[in-house]
């Protein structure tokens, strides 16, 4: 199913609120931070707020968000809410999850 051009245009202008849950300084978490920062800089220039949250420092927040695996990226805005788990190295999967790419393109 293709996203209508008007909706894609709105998404390209939307402000993104992202939370990346990580676990201390594990290699997978470090890679996820680097990868999502690169994606944000390349695809969301100036239109994003990325919070990196260590589940050890903010266990209550991780519990409230029902984080069961790390790293986990939550796209809170624009809606719909999306969750991506892993080191964010699969660029196509990340772009699809952030609604920055249409399936099949």
Secondary structure by P-SEA (a helix, b strand, c coil): ccccaaaaaaaaabbbbbbbbbccccaaaaaaaaaaaaaaaacccccbbbbbbcccccaaaaaaaccccccbbbbcccccbbbbbccccaaaaaaaaaccccccc
